[in-house]
Amino acid sequence: MQAQLDKILEEAKAQLKEAATMAQTDEIRVKLLGKKGKLTEILRGMGKLSPEERKSTGQMANKVRSEIEQLLEEKFEAVKAAAKEAQFRLEKLDVTEPGKETILGVKHPLTITIEEISKVFTNMGFSIAEGPEVETVFNNFDALNAGPNHPSRDMTDTFYITEDILLRTQTSPVQARVLMKEKPPIKIISPGRCFRCDTPDATHSPMFHQVEGLVVDEGVTMADLKGTLDSFAKQLFGSETRTKFRPHHFPFTEPSAEMDVSCFKCGGKGCRVCKGSGWIEILGCGMVHPNVLKVGNLDTEKYTGFAFGMGVERVAMLKYGVDDIRLFYENDMRFINQFK
């Protein structure tokens, strides 16, 4: 029995010396100390021995088991250390290697323009209102005093989804929603995307952006409209900017006007940008039509208001000297990177 135990111990030492991985070491452990291991079989056969033999054999077997367990523990630690060292060598960092350049994103010029416009108006006490891009015909036309025969309702101008649902042609439906939901005083702007059946060219796109504004309260006059927009133009284009209002017609405002600003390229002297006139058309505006106020069940004898709307692409093109609207939508990083 002593010879068998000595043989098992020598085998354990030899096999563990050759083992190089955790799996190989554990396999040796199972062969020797597992339920069907060699040492376990000897311990199970001790029941056939006499009490004296069982005592001495048990002492020898426990001694061998203890030595094998010690050898296994040492081998496991050695294998772990070797594996960790190999991993360190594999993952070693070369601190002298040059770092990789991280390329930062750039804000799109339309995003920059919307943020600049919004900042001017929020500093003047306006809040920002949003609405869905898929709108009802009522909110897009009827609520804004555009009658059934208004040319903008034609399928050649508007993207219809169903007879009563469309892609909004302007951000003015947000004004209708605000009027139906809130009570005066109202002072909001509504930036967002719009859609019209336009053939893409240098100045037209079937998708574009607008920023519309609405102010409704008691005693609001055309003077408030002119003062607000004059202040806006000076903050956006410079303190030397002058404004000019020309009569116009919009179904949702009466009276209506278009506002021009003095050319910020030539200072009003006349150049290619302003086509020699010294002025640039920038937005449409006017006093809110009483029929629009009635959508919000407002007393038109008590409340008045003004509204305005501008194309973001037009402002961006003028401000940055971009001569083709399609450049905003081609995602050419050579173009966008110029606005860092």
Disulfide bonds with the S-S distance in Angstrom:
none
